[in-house]
Amino acid sequence: MKSLVESANHAIIRDGSRIENHPGNRRNQMNRHRRIRLARWVVLALVGSATLLPAQQPSPVSDAKTAASVPAAPRPKAQAEDQNGHRFWDKTNDGLFAGVGASRTLDYFSTLNMRRRGRQEILITNDAVDNHAAFAAIEAAATGVSLGVSYLFHRYGHHQLERWTSIVHIGLATTGAVRNYSLKTLHPAASAAAR
């Protein structure tokens, strides 16, 4: 019989010799048994922990003495205010978010001006800047990300970081715009040689 026949304990190759002690077969079987044992332990751990963590609260007891010891359900937070009374859309944040939008708009126009004067954009590709609609979408997305990060800081109680996110964004975008306007116009070599 000249074919490959495999069983649980050994394999026979075409010439009839057994390779049951072949290291590859033993290693594969050992790995398979390890994976099965690991899967069993994971299932047991999940089943065991499920009994320790009930999904529902116990029913309230009618006795007044024990009812006082059971904590009351937490009050839902008001969406407009947190515990400090600071609203997300307050006057300070309105001004900061308007500043972020204005600085991104300034950056948009300064970058287009820079490209018209022959300079190269260093942060994103020149093709993205030259496509005006795509570049406007990039600037709007940056403004949206800044607002989103500020909201996350507000939501989790980091109110100083909430404000500083907008302040730093305004500073960086305005600095980039000033840099773009202060770069010298790049004169092509062909026009310089014609003079």
C-alpha positions in Angstrom: 0.0 0.0 0.0 1.7 3.2 -1.2 -0.3 6.1 0.2 -0.3 8.3 3.2 -2.4 6.9 6.0 -2.7 8.7 9.3 -4.2 7.6 12.5 -4.2 9.0 16.1 -0.9 7.3 17.1 1.1 6.9 13.9 1.3 7.6 10.2 2.4 5.4 7.4 4.2 6.8 4.4 4.1 5.4 0.8 7.0 3.0 1.4 5.2 1.5 4.5 7.5 2.8 7.2 6.0 4.3 10.3 6.7 7.8 11.4 4.9 7.7 14.7 7.9 9.1 16.5 8.4 11.9 14.0 8.9 15.1 16.0 6.5 17.2 13.9 3.5 14.9 14.6 4.2 14.8 18.3 4.6 18.5 18.5 1.3 19.1 16.6 -0.5 16.7 19.0 1.0 18.3 22.0 -0.1 21.8 20.8 -3.6 20.6 20.1 -3.9 19.1 23.6 -2.6 22.3 25.2 -5.1 24.4 23.3 -7.9 22.1 24.4 -6.8 22.3 28.0 -6.5 26.1 27.8 -10.0 26.3 26.3 -11.4 24.2 29.1 -9.8 26.5 31.7 -11.1 29.6 30.0 -14.7 28.2 30.0 -14.4 27.1 33.6 -13.2 30.5 34.6 -16.0 32.3 32.8 -18.6 30.0 34.2 -17.2 30.3 37.7 -17.0 34.1 37.6 -20.5 34.3 36.2 -21.9 32.9 39.4 -20.0 35.4 41.5 -21.2 38.4 39.5 -25.0 38.6 39.5 -26.5 40.6 36.7 -29.4 42.0 38.7 -29.7 43.7 42.1 -31.3 41.7 44.8 -35.0 42.5 45.4 -35.6 45.2 48.0 -36.5 44.0 51.5 -39.7 45.3 52.9 -38.2 45.8 56.4 -37.6 49.5 57.1 -34.4 48.8 59.0 -32.7 46.9 56.2 -34.2 49.2 53.6 -32.3 52.2 55.1 -29.0 50.3 54.8 -29.5 49.6 51.1 -28.1 52.5 49.0 -30.5 54.4 46.8 -30.2 54.3 43.0 -27.9 57.0 41.7 -29.4 60.1 40.4 -29.0 60.6 36.6 -26.7 63.5 35.7 -28.2 66.5 34.2 -26.9 66.7 30.6 -26.5 70.4 30.5 -24.5 70.8 33.8 -22.1 68.7 35.8 -21.5 68.8 39.6 -19.7 72.2 39.4 -22.5 73.9 37.5 -20.2 74.5 34.5 -22.1 74.0 31.2 -20.2 72.7 28.2 -21.6 75.5 25.9 -20.9 78.4 28.3 -19.6 81.8 27.2 -16.0 80.9 27.7 -16.2 77.7 25.6 -18.2 79.6 22.9 -15.5 82.1 22.6 -12.7 79.5 22.6 -14.5 77.4 20.0 -15.0 80.5 17.8 -11.3 81.2 18.2 -10.5 77.6 17.1 -12.7 78.0 14.0 -11.2 81.5 13.2 -7.6 80.2 13.6 -8.2 77.2 11.4 -9.8 79.6 8.8 -6.7 81.8 9.0 -4.5 78.7 8.6 -6.6 77.6 5.5 -6.1 81.0 3.7 -2.5 81.4 4.7 -1.6 77.9 3.4 -3.3 78.6 0.1 -1.4 81.9 -0.1 1.8 80.1 0.6 1.2 77.5 -2.1 0.3 80.2 -4.7 3.7 81.8 -3.9 5.5 78.5 -4.8 6.2 77.2 -1.3 5.8 73.6 -0.3 3.5 72.4 2.4 5.3 70.4 5.0 2.6 68.8 7.2 0.3 67.3 4.5 0.7 66.6 0.8 0.6 69.5 -1.7 -2.1 67.6 -3.6 -4.4 67.8 -0.5 -3.8 71.5 -0.2 -4.3 72.2 -3.9 -7.6 70.4 -3.8 -9.5 73.3 -2.1 -12.6 71.3 -1.1 -10.5 68.5 0.4 -8.3 71.0 2.3 -11.4 72.9 3.7 -12.8 69.5 4.9 -9.4 68.7 6.6 -9.5 72.1 8.4 -13.1 71.6 9.4 -12.3 68.1 10.7 -9.5 69.5 12.7 -11.9 72.0 14.3 -14.4 69.2 15.0 -11.7 67.0 16.6 -10.7 69.9 18.9 -14.3 70.3 20.0 -14.6 66.6 20.5 -11.5 66.4 22.7 -12.8 69.3 24.7 -16.1 67.6 25.2 -14.4 64.4 26.4 -12.3 66.4 28.9 -15.5 68.1 30.1 -17.5 64.9 30.3 -14.9 63.3 32.5 -14.4 66.3 34.8 -11.1 67.7 33.4 -12.3 71.2 33.0 -8.9 72.9 32.9 -7.8 70.5 30.1 -11.1 71.2 28.3 -10.2 74.9 28.1 -6.5 74.4 27.4 -7.2 72.1 24.5 -8.8 75.1 22.6 -6.2 77.6 23.8 -3.3 75.4 22.6 -5.1 74.7 19.3 -5.7 78.5 18.7 -2.0 79.2 19.5 -0.6 76.5 17.2 -2.9 77.3 14.3 -2.3 81.0 14.5 1.5 80.5 14.8 1.4 78.3 11.7 -0.6 80.9 9.8 1.8 83.7 10.7 4.7 81.5 9.6 3.0 80.8 6.3 2.5 84.6 5.6 6.1 85.4 6.7 7.8 83.0 4.3 9.4 84.7 1.3 8.0 84.0 -2.1 10.0 81.3 -3.9 11.2 82.6 -7.3 11.6 79.9 -9.9 15.1 79.5 -11.4 13.7 80.0 -15.0 12.4 83.6 -14.3 15.7 84.5 -12.6 17.8 83.4 -15.5 15.6 85.4 -18.0 16.5 88.7 -16.3 
